Amino acid sequence: MTSAFTNGKRALVATTGLAVAALVLSGCAAGGSTTTPDSAGGPITIGTTDKVTTLDPAGSYDAGSFAVQTQVFPFLMNSAFGTADVEPDIAVSAEFTSPTEYTVVLKPNLEWANGNALTASDVKFSFDRQLTIAADNGPSSLLYNLDSTNAVDDTTVVFTLKAGNDQIFPQILSSPAGVLVDEDSFSASALTPDNDIVAAEAFAGQYVLTSYNFNNLLSYKAYKGYQGLLGPAKSDVINVKYYTDASNLKLDVQEGNIDVAWRSLSATDIDDLRGNDAVKVVDGPGGEIRYITFNFNTQPFGATTAEADPAKALAVRAAVADVVDRNELADQVYKGTYTPLYSYVPAGMTGATESLKVLYGDGNGGPDIEKATADLAAAGVTTPIALNLQYNADHYGPGSSDEYALIKDQLDASGLFAVSLQSTEWVQYAKDRTADVYPAYQLGWFPDYSDADNYLSPFFAEGNFLKNHYDDADVTALIKKQAITTDPAERTALIEEIQDKVAAQLSTVPLLQGAQVAITGPDISGTKDTLDASFKFRYGALSKG
């Protein structure tokens, strides 16, 4: 299928060296088009409350959308099951051929499910359109170090980077910014509608979408032409059912109406299900964080308000950080499935600090209303401060309502705030937050790759996805510097310095860090394999029976 978006792509070059051919044969044995996936006991039905914003990788940067994209689109780099380390996916090699040139060689004879050749031209197209479209809710900010992409021939791509020795770039090729699309099916300059993508069969991952009822029911079928790292999908058919109410999700998994519940049951429901012999509760490593974001233009005393005052605006943000009680949130709302978070990089990752613990509250992780009162008075801020605080319950799980009700109670009880709490459905929420509608609002983060950089560059570098008008040249320079620092100790020190600087400015207030949890029927296998530190839930690992 050829659309008016492009002039079509060049034909694949079939010739290749013996070494490359040997690698391709090895890859086919693990996951090539000649292997028919085993249905492994029939279709699997997965339930989730996560919502899709768009299938187009240039227009979405959220867990719900990426959960679909990671099943159906190919990547140059990926992580094998059970690891966060990246290696070539639909490529035979990927390496720095100079400090500023990263060269990737594709496997030959790759095809999209619609029969179009998958070539280096598609790769160039995919990265060029990310930077051209630069959607507010897209992941293009991750490509901050990419200068240009060049298709040398049908299987060779050279990425030219602005700064050399980028330690993060291979990981970024496995992230939402690295999703590859068919140049004959996608617009080069605008987002492509979901139904057009499905109709074009523009897929080349482990699965293709066979039916698409937006945020209601999606059906997948294993793609026998997939030649990537993960091998053939273990189940031929996957159905994903979308829920608006997590209590119904819990009911269906415990009664066997669905096979897997993945994001997001309440902590109370998970705790209850641990004692239910009819299901299995599977835990994986945690990387998810929850936080409050401030809009530097529209928050109290923000840059576009009538009483704009940067010092007072910072004092307001600091008072929130002083008053919020993370331990109470973790214990009362999340029953220990989340733990307090005192910086921007979650505990357990190289470079993680607790920068906020010293600066705010009682200095030991607890709240301190007296400190907040004194600091606001010193800044000349009259209390109580009217604060409009927005949250979302259908994307971040049912705990969000209790979480933000408790945050409101904490802030109001201090006497320093008068909080107006409101909730919006996710699809609208995702649009409003980048349109300066919310002065302060909830966000969560499910990482794209397992590195401290993924908690820094998307949030705080120039052009970051928060779109909250925070911009600090020193922080951006440090973020770029750590990404190209090859000495591990020096890079760790830079990551720590970035956290200290942002903690003093409070673009966001980190609250909690959580683990991955899936609930399955007793006959489902493979869940533990995909609940790994790559933080990607790959349906191809699951089997039934």
Summary of the structure (lengths in Angstrom):
residues: 545
radius of gyration: 23.4
end to end distance: 38.0
largest distance: 74.6
contacts: 1957
relative contact order: 0.16
helix: 33%
strand: 22%
